[in-house]
Structures are given as C-alpha cells and as structure tokens.
C-alpha cells in the first residue's frame, strides 16, 4: 500500500469535520480506550479471580497495580520515544504489545503469572497512550484541537466507564479470562485503521540519548512504595522488609528527581514545569485521579461483596456515568474554550465529591440495597462531575505547552494520573483497615468501603479548591491566531490555551547554563 500521508514534520491541518480527522479520532479513541477499559474492566472481575486463583486481597491489589505500575513508570519514556521515532509508529507498536500481553493474562494459570502479564500490559499501554493525545495535538488544525480533545476524552472515558459493565457481562456469561481476551480483536481494528488513515508526526528537534536510568528509577521507586503499602496490613510480613522496601522506594524516587534535574537528556525535562498552568493542572490531576482510582476499585467490589449484586449488576450500576460522559464531554470542552478551564475544573471535582457522599447510603449485608434509591443518585452526580472535569483538564495540560512537546506533556499528565491511581489502590485498603481475606467478609469490607469513600470525597473537594486557587481562566485563541514564540529557557508557550500573565517568560525560571 502506498502511504499518502503528509511528511511527519508537515503542519497540522486535519479538520474534525473531514473524514481524515474522524478516522484519526477513531484510531486513537479505540487505542487509548482499550487501556482505559482495562484499567476498570478488571475491577468487577476481582472477586471471581480471587476465588478462581485463590488470591488474597494483596494479590487482587497487585492484579490492578501491576498494570498501573509499569504504565505510570514508563509512560514518559513512551511519549519521548514517540516524539523521536514517530508517534504513529509507537502507537501501533504499543497496541500490538498490549494485545499480546492481554492474551497472556487470559491464559494465566495462577495469580503470580497474571500479575506478571499485567505488568507487560502496562508496558504496552505506556507506549500507545501518550501517542493518542499527541497525535491529536500534532495533527489537527489549532482551531479544532480543543473540540477534538473533548471528543477523545468523552469517548475514551466512556470506554473506561463501560469497563465494569462489560466485565460483569463477560464474567457472568463466560469467564473472567474474556475480560482480557476481548482486547485482541479491538487492537486489530486499531492497527488496521492507524496504518491506513493516521498521519505520522514527530519532534524533528529531538536528539540525544534516552533516559533509561530515569525510567528504571521511576519504576523501582513506585514499586517499592507500592509494595510497602500493599504488604503492610498482611500478616507475616517482616517489618524489616517493609521498612527496607519503602526506604528503597523513596530513595529511588529522590534519585529520579536528581537525575531529571541534572541529566543531559532527561526523560522528564523539568523546564516543562516552568509553566504554573501546566504544574497546577498536573497537581489537580493527581488529586482527582487518586480519588477516581480509589472509587473505581472499591465501588464495584462493594456492590458485589456487601450489597450482594452479581458481577453484571455491579457493572451495570455505573452505566449512567457512561451515558452522561457521552452526552456532555464534548460540550464541556466547548464551554472550556469560551470561559476558560478554571470554573469547570473547580465545579467538576466538587460535584464528584457530592456524588461520593451520596454513595454512603449504600447499605451492607442484610440491607435491602435499592439501586434507584441508594446507588443511582450518587452515580449520576459523580458522572456529571467527571463530564465537567475531564475535557477542560486535558485541554489545559496540552494547551500549556508548545506543539513539539505534546508527546512529553501527554506522557507527564498520564503518568501523574496513573501514579495517583496506583498509590490510591495501594494505600486506601490500608487506610480503611482492610487486609488478607477481608474481601470475603461482607461486613468488614462494607465498613472499609465507607471509610474509603470519605477519603476520596475529601480528595475531590481538595481538588476543587486547588483548581480555584491555581488554574487561570485562560481561553482558546481565535481561529487562525499565530502561535506565540517560545521565550528563551521556556518550553511552555503555545495554543490552544495561553497564559494571561503580562510576561509569559515569568512563568519559566531560567536554568543555569551547563558546560
């Protein structure tokens, strides 16, 4: 087949109303969607996996976190590889890797092999996820980017929201193994569409070595801290081992920061945080996605364990979130273009927090848990909050950097979100007093669930306050407006969102020259 795509360095020109733009969105939505789907579809299958493979609560946490760990640790490297060698190329390669790892998960004979296969899945996700947003930012005309991101965030978010429903149906109708096997045909569709319709793009200025040391330190640091949090409540775990792994994890994360600041070719160029808007948006991302990761882990478990729902019924309980995201995410992106992101990013997390407080009405063993009375109000409010938050947050992150840094910006934001979810799933059971086989005890798990909900609601309320205090209400430039030049030592100027400070360079502290 003859490739008719424009050169990788050609100006962004795709329009959302044209077939080429819609084909690109189809590929990136399905591609990133399967990673979001896999982050949530597994949760509803966890009790069945635990029974089938005789796993403890810690084993179930690692089934979730093995995937999130490598995804969070390597997603920055995935963005840098895409910027260097071609975003479409890495997107397709990551999709194929993800499909193969999914098949290994489906065939896993025990929980140890399942966790190992999940870590391989995370590597594939780290290669394809940053490319999805970077392809949008680099390929669409500036006036269509915010809307395209809104469509992407809505549809890809729907994939994640559909996860519990799909997972519940697969567990009830077939087996938990189909939760992973379904990724294979979806990945085949992504590869076929991307190869034919998605234009290549890359950062033509990218040179030098890759920061493999930084990637290793980030992975080891997150692994050490996560292990300590998950293993702490388990019986028989040595206190010396916990102290050693947590200390090693913290030391590795500290070394990661040093390497990024002093390295000649860091995986995470710290200059990108010179923009207060970019830094603030990532702080909000961490708080909001920590709460989201905790709720996603706990809710479908509690509906099955404490409320007595079947896997399908527990997954179906979150269907309103999907419908609300589908209806409102694109509109939320347009609203953010008109009024700026500050108000949506403040109101959205606050609404989500209210939804979680309503979920406290979900009863425990022996209670008549009515879906309409006890579950639906909180789920609906939570869905409205997510639809209000996700598109403006994503657009703010990408709009705070120049186009040529879209891959690394997407990688940073995804890494922040995944690390937040990773730490939440590791820490919340400990904070809620859950361990061992407590997921087989409806009363104990229900009590822990309510504690976890209160913690997550507090995180979301904190995210709302943080957005109001730190996010500037900047608006998208008019169609056809030229991209402002990037100032010396500044890696963070560019559409669609622009700083309102009089001197944009003031956001970027100068770095000392290196010999």
BELRA-V845676 format. One line per field, one symbol per residue. phi: phi as a letter, one per 30 degrees, with the letter a starting at -180 (. if undefined). psi: psi as a letter, one per 40 degrees, with the letter a starting at -180 (. if undefined). burial: b if it has 9 or more other ideal C-beta (glycine too) atoms within 8 Angstrom, else e. Layout:
# BELRA-V845676
phi = ???
psi = ???
burial = ???
This chain:
# BELRA-V845676
phi = .ddcddedcdddbdcddceddddddeddddddddddeddcddedceedddddchcdeddddddddedddddddcddddddddddcjddddddddddedddddddddcddaddddddddddeddddddcddddddddddcddedcdddddddeddddddedddeddddddddddbadddecdddddddddddddddcbcddaaddcdbidcddddddddddddddddeddddedddidddddddddddddddddddedddddcddbddcddddddddddddddddeddddddddddddddddddddcdiddedddddeceedddddddcddddddddddcidddedddedddedddddddddddceidddddddcceedddddddddddcdddddddddddbdedcddddddedddddddddeddddcdedddicahcddcceddddddeddddddddddddddddddddbdcdccdddeidddddddeiccbckddcbdcddcedddcddcddcd
psi = hhheiiideiiheiideiddddddddddddddddddddddddddedddddddefiidddddddddddddddddeddddddddddehddddddddddddddddddddeheidddddddddddddddddddddddddddddiideedddddddddddddddddedddddddddddciddedddeddddddddddddddehiiiiheehiaiigdddddddddddddddddddddeiiehhdddddddddddddddddddddddeidgidgheddedhdddddddddddddddddddddddddddddddeeiidddddddedddddddddeddddddddddeiedddedddddddddddddeeehaaheighhddddddddddddddddddddddddddddeeiideeddddddddddddddddddddddddddefiibfdeehdddddddddddddddddddddddddddddhigiiiiihehihiihihehffiiiehhieidgdedehhiiiii.
burial = eeeeeeebeeebebbbeeebbbbbbbbbbbbbbbbbbbbbbbbbbbbbbbeebebbbbbbbbbbbbbbbbbbbbbbbbbbbbbbebbbbbbbbbbbbbbbbbbbbbebeebebbbbbbbbbbbbbbbbbbbbbbbbbbbbbbebbbbbbbbbbbbbbbbbbbbbbbbbbbbeeeebbbbbbbbbebbbbbbebbeebbbbbbbeebeeebbeebbebbbbbbbbbbbbbbbbbbeebeeebbeebbbbbbbbbbbbeebbeebeebbbeebbebbbbbbbbbbbbbbbbbbbbbbbbbbbbbbbbbbebebbbbbbbbbbbbbbbbebbbbbbbbbbeebbbbbbbbbbbbbbbbbbbbbbbbbeeeebebeebbbbbbbbbbbbbbbbbbbbbbbbbbbbbbebbbbbbbbbbbbbbbbbbbbbbbbbbbbbbbbebbeebbbbbbbbbbbbbbbbbbbbbbbbbbbebbbbbbebeeeeebeebbebbbbbbbbbbbeeeebbebbeeeeeee
